[in-house]
């Protein structure tokens, strides 16, 4: 077993929202729906219904993903309410990347969130390669290791399987260390 030096820190930054796979009434078959970057807000008295709008990639048929259903208007902060009405891109990103919301609504996800790796300053006094994953994107450790080190995925798999590199899931991501 040889020594493989590891150092550095990265953050996984989502670049898009989740896609949904569902039957499309317009196409007549299963299709992928992409976020339209818009909310639909309906108020009835003091109650609100809010949906995130998704569009079929083929025919542009829409699907409304429930975000809030019959919620009291006062339950939302004024800032969040304004963001929903204005189709604020940050609000769309926050809601469109909320895996729990999709699972709660029974939506079939079209895959994991696309992301990019952003280099961070090295962690002082800590060994290893650190990857922060604040969005809790599901990704295999060998894929992350290969992207961070810019090596082929087969080489990353061999390093992990051979015990030269140890992958440890942490509370906020992954830590890769060299086996000495």
Steps between C-alpha positions, in 0.01 A plus 500: 500500500647839404443838658263727306514866620164675536428859594252770413139595547208525260132584515233337286290781350172399330466648151135420430181370659368142504323363195185289527405193295126448463231416249423789270142556383629703204754244372310192608797335671763540769697819466753711686374823649733794569441786740349805329652729768155627596254459783123498482343662806127479570336665800156422637427715802783451748614173341769460235584237245844520338636282222834486320431472127671227296484462118525192282823513298324376185162675484518768774197355682511622862493327837457690825705359788326586830720710731237626747146370514229691689766671712410802709641814343635607839702176520732637229732790569434816303837457332424144387153600380646783287767263363233250392289770333804646322630160382827578674779283350644426846159378621456288186847348555432433869166329434614324180794343686301382803513122462264449796229704325516282189488180703209635709307575179574156355687644203737266316833680471676495165842455661722679746564872505766617258784673682845651461790489742618830639850514651517626860798611707678203656398409853781608730633224721283228348625229270317355207275609221170651617186533289210701642155393383251750647228395252531134604543396137531124476828414331739207515833562672701369204335755271583785739857383546555478124356850447702660780830340400426515126583133455307229314213350694650151467814627677289655778311172544830311517637740764192453717470126447872443557490692827747770390230762556231481767164675445306611806150648485480802731210711619549753220658293223801273449855473628764306309824405676807305401556166664851507641 
